[in-house]
Amino acid sequence: MIDFYYIFVLFVIMEIVSFRVDKETKERMSRLKHINWSEVLRQYLIEKLEEEERKLREKDRRRMKRAALSMDALREKARIPWNGAEEVIKWRKARYSSSTHR
């Protein structure tokens, strides 16, 4: 009986990012050869990106909430009955029933 083994290989194409450090920092890094500095920096960048993206999402939520409150205030101030669906239908009829429509 013949056994077949499948090997799956996954290649992740990585981009190169370079940056500069002062001489003292580079010397300190060189003394700690057991540390994979690329991996340390890669992990830090991922954490920082997630943190900054989270801040943006929180800002967007605050802006959306403020906009909704503003719309509610305007609606309350107007105090006229209004139906969005009816308004859309009215404007569509006006657009498609005009004499310039071909």
Steps between C-alpha positions, in 0.01 A plus 500: 500500500632845408448793735467843350590806697392842396706799592334836487727796463373848564703792379429844636650777297642759736576860416823660612491800730819661617569766758795667661620491859784686660839333540459432872166324448647287221794400724262405780293292259816329373593396853166320532544265207254245639210739434332492161463875458299465181237299685502737798440799272244314288296416813527855631382640166201266494402600854542871421295468180218324686505766773484788251227332293299445820530872580372588153201267539418655839522850347271393216248360750503828694455700179210278388332534838543878493355512146201287601431726800527804275253350252260416783524858628430642153206264452357604837552867417317468167200323658340415167387150410746354252533162342828425325354233272222733384755774433709269281192392305397863449839600360526191278160572350603859440823394331353229278178676406670820383472595133879482455506130580569283194 
